[in-house]
């Protein structure tokens, strides 16, 4: 009678252990990343900084016009 698998019992058990450890590692990383989320609050930039940014953006040259690509028929 032909065997159901070409792998030995030890190889199947080893593969199961590798998958199990991988699963547990993914779970551990998920929960550790969930704990270490930053808790600081974002605040708005001061008006002085926003005005300086706007003046620098006004100095930039206008961007080139993008045209759609139409294939030659």
Secondary structure by P-SEA (a helix, b strand, c coil): ccccccccaaaaaaaaaaaaaaaaaaaaaaaaaaaacccbbbbbccaaaaaaaaaaaaacccccccccccccc
